């Protein structure tokens, strides 16, 4: 069976696809952005890249950098339309199924082509894709048209299933992690009393509110942080600048991993495995993969809860804390202090979360379901 995947180059997408590596499927990937070289993370997949530029003219990069207005005019005639490129790929491959990851970035651009055929279409909803589509300027009529075309929905949280069903979706669905599940190295999971880090995600652009976490840490009692190293990963420029200008952070031990310098996932998990807390705060998200990873590594989670997605895995006050207002840094600071002062709570939460992730999100357990869902849809 031929599967045509449509997605941006993304770590979670690569992890999902690799669940199919040893299946009998013939897998193709249409890079919807045509960004960068072929990925070494999915070498076994036939990768459709290099479709965008009609002519990679000399000094193109320099023109793009130094003469952006001129470059924009040139690219209007030099770039292949994504709809035409996808249509060509579809005709050449003749897949049995098409699977798109994210609606705005991957689903809507191929909708004009998919509306003209009856090839089964799978849609994986990620992050803010459904919950925040209006705020992202996505036309509701296009969303409704797209939903009517979907034959199978895969969502990383039940919240988004409910939203899509409220818009008229009546076809089958699965609730599965966007990366296809977690494979955890238990050697890096430290006991609660051996943890000396606090780690948080530094997203600020678009829906992120990491600066509220930084502000919260600034007013946490210093004696609770003095022996800790604070790690900020995937940090946007606004967050980096704020931390470097903070008088409080000058007194603390911290490390910043900028967003554009992607932190290796194995290293991230290792830090999580030695962290007391993992903090995540935003205005919109689905089921954060980083949250699930932190729970698997035993870090006590303090996470925002947009639309009720996070409460699907966090029982507030039992195995973590929910941030009810992502813009209230004082309330976040109170949660941080409560968690740092209550070791008994953290011990119980660590045991609960590791078991919960192993039961519900373990990669090896989810693999048969992921492999079989394609065949089930094909046979319907």
Secondary structure, 3 states (H helix, E strand, C coil): CEEEEEECCCHHHHHHHHCCCCCCCEEEEEECCCCCCCCHHHCCCEEECCCCECCCCCCHHHHHHHCHHHHHHHHHHHECCHHHHHHHHHHHHCCCEEEEECHHHHHHHHHHHHCCCCCEEEEEECCCCCCCCCCCCCCHHHHHHHHHHCCEEEECCHHHHHHHHHCCCCCCEEECCCCCCECCCHHHCCCHHHCCEEEEECCCCCCECHHHHHHHHHHCCHHHHCCCEEEEEEECHHHHHHHHHCCCHHHCEEEEEECCCCCCHHHHHHHHCCEEEEEECECCCCCCHHHHHHHHCCCEEEEECHHHCHHHCCCECCCEEEECCCCCHHHHHHHHHHHHHCHHHHHHHHHHHHHHHHHHCEHHHHHHHHHHHHHHHHHC
